[in-house]
Amino acid sequence: MLFAQLVDDPSARPEEFPTEEAQEVERLRLFGIIEELVKWENVTNEAVIEAARAEIRRCFDGEPPAIVDPFAGGGSIPLEAQRLGLEANASDLNPVAVLINKALIEIPPRWAGRPPVHPDDGSTLGNRTWAGAQGLAEDVRYYGQWMRDEAERRIGHLYPKAKLHDGSEATVIAWIWARTVTCPNPTCGATMPLVRSFWLSKKKGKEAWVRPLVEGKAALRDEVWGRVRFGPGS
Ligand SMILES: C[S@@+](CC[C@H](N)C(=O)[O-])C[C@H]1O[C@@H](n2cnc3c(N)ncnc32)[C@H](O)[C@@H]1O
């Protein structure tokens, strides 16, 4: 879309393409660039992107305009603008969108071609070169893993493994967080989770839900408050 907006149709350059036929030939050549540009497998094909950049530069005497996307969302427009060699500016009302744009457009070029900064034990990095954002990506992977390991070490005990029917254990892949209140019923007093729905999946054939089970009923008579745990639905 950016390419089509910025590159002139050949009919706008009659001195170069004086006849309809000549314009059509040139138009088809430009369409060919778009056809190559939109192919997913060409995302990192430098020759294809450079051909598009060259056409844009030609239409602006080497000085293409800056692109501003005030409602950038996931950042696809400024990202593509940057890939096409244009100065890209983005903003959004939503701070998550701003963070995505920063991570996608602003930060990677700053570290382009640089090696990672994490302490290398020599086994993973070796003597290699770091093109584009590869060094930054290696650091994100390394420190992401470090944060994951550290979180597991400090709070992993709060997220125990699930016991399966056959007695084996499995890692829980998602936890549902809920606020709790003390049940105001004086004969209950259980710690109640505030949950909007007990459905986990309503997909046809994969229906699954949890069933709230009040624990500690016997203890309640001794005024030890119960709590709700969840068991599998049936
Ligand atoms: C449809 S999305 C944009 C999608 C984006 N063009 C893309 O291709 O990924 C619209 C965005 O506009 C943002 N937005 C809505 N009202 C806004 C405002 N007044 N100022 C800035 N951003 C706004 C929303 O937060 C949302 O991220």
The ligand as an SDF file (V2000), in Angstrom:
LIG
                    3D

 27 29  0  0  0  0  0  0  0  0999 V2000
   -7.1550   -0.4860   13.8720 C   0  0  0  0  0  0  0  0  0  0  0  0
   -5.8790   -0.0770   14.9970 S   0  0  0  0  0  0  0  0  0  0  0  0
   -4.5590    0.3130   13.9630 C   0  0  0  0  0  0  0  0  0  0  0  0
   -3.9920   -0.8600   13.2520 C   0  0  0  0  0  0  0  0  0  0  0  0
   -2.7170   -0.5490   12.5080 C   0  0  0  0  0  0  0  0  0  0  0  0
   -2.9120    0.4610   11.4960 N   0  0  0  0  0  0  0  0  0  0  0  0
   -2.1280   -1.8330   11.9030 C   0  0  0  0  0  0  0  0  0  0  0  0
   -2.0620   -1.9080   10.6720 O   0  0  0  0  0  0  0  0  0  0  0  0
   -1.7410   -2.7290   12.6570 O   0  0  0  0  0  0  0  0  0  0  0  0
   -6.4020    1.5080   15.5670 C   0  0  0  0  0  0  0  0  0  0  0  0
   -5.5270    2.0530   16.6730 C   0  0  0  0  0  0  0  0  0  0  0  0
   -5.8960    3.4010   16.9150 O   0  0  0  0  0  0  0  0  0  0  0  0
   -5.6760    3.6830   18.2790 C   0  0  0  0  0  0  0  0  0  0  0  0
   -6.4370    4.8770   18.6330 N   0  0  0  0  0  0  0  0  0  0  0  0
   -7.7780    5.0380   18.7180 C   0  0  0  0  0  0  0  0  0  0  0  0
   -8.1030    6.3020   19.0190 N   0  0  0  0  0  0  0  0  0  0  0  0
   -6.9340    6.9890   19.1420 C   0  0  0  0  0  0  0  0  0  0  0  0
   -6.5910    8.3390   19.4320 C   0  0  0  0  0  0  0  0  0  0  0  0
   -7.5330    9.2450   19.6710 N   0  0  0  0  0  0  0  0  0  0  0  0
   -5.2960    8.6880   19.4390 N   0  0  0  0  0  0  0  0  0  0  0  0
   -4.3290    7.7600   19.1960 C   0  0  0  0  0  0  0  0  0  0  0  0
   -4.5940    6.4710   18.9120 N   0  0  0  0  0  0  0  0  0  0  0  0
   -5.8720    6.0760   18.8800 C   0  0  0  0  0  0  0  0  0  0  0  0
   -6.1100    2.4170   18.9760 C   0  0  0  0  0  0  0  0  0  0  0  0
   -5.4890    2.2970   20.2490 O   0  0  0  0  0  0  0  0  0  0  0  0
   -5.6450    1.3180   17.9780 C   0  0  0  0  0  0  0  0  0  0  0  0
   -4.3980    0.7960   18.3590 O   0  0  0  0  0  0  0  0  0  0  0  0
  1  2  1  0
  2  3  1  0
  2 10  1  0
  3  4  1  0
  4  5  1  0
  5  6  1  0
  5  7  1  0
  7  8  2  0
  7  9  1  0
 10 11  1  0
 11 12  1  0
 11 26  1  0
 12 13  1  0
 13 14  1  0
 13 24  1  0
 14 15  1  0
 14 23  1  0
 15 16  2  0
 16 17  1  0
 17 18  1  0
 17 23  2  0
 18 19  1  0
 18 20  2  0
 20 21  1  0
 21 22  2  0
 22 23  1  0
 24 25  1  0
 24 26  1  0
 26 27  1  0
M  CHG  2   2   1   9  -1
M  END
$$$$
